[in-house]
Amino acid sequence: MVLVYFGSTESYEYSKIYSLVAKRYDKAFFLRAKDGSDLASIFEIEADPDVLIFTQYSTEHLHFDKEWTHANFERWIV
């Protein structure tokens, strides 16, 4: 499983939620795409921040579309 974060690294969502979950969850790769990157254009990222999840079992990717809380984000991954 691969998760890609799109947005500022100075945001609360990145520093207090995404990064903390990434440090504790070892069953996935956590990446960050630079703001305005080609990858954001390819996947038509409009929200800031946004996270996509990719799995080996599906050709589709999923957006994190819940309220940005630590519990919501961790539950979404699991």
Helices and strands as residue ranges (DSSP letters): E 2-6, H 12-12, I 13-18, H 19-24, E 29-33, H 38-42, E 50-54, E 61-63, H 70-77
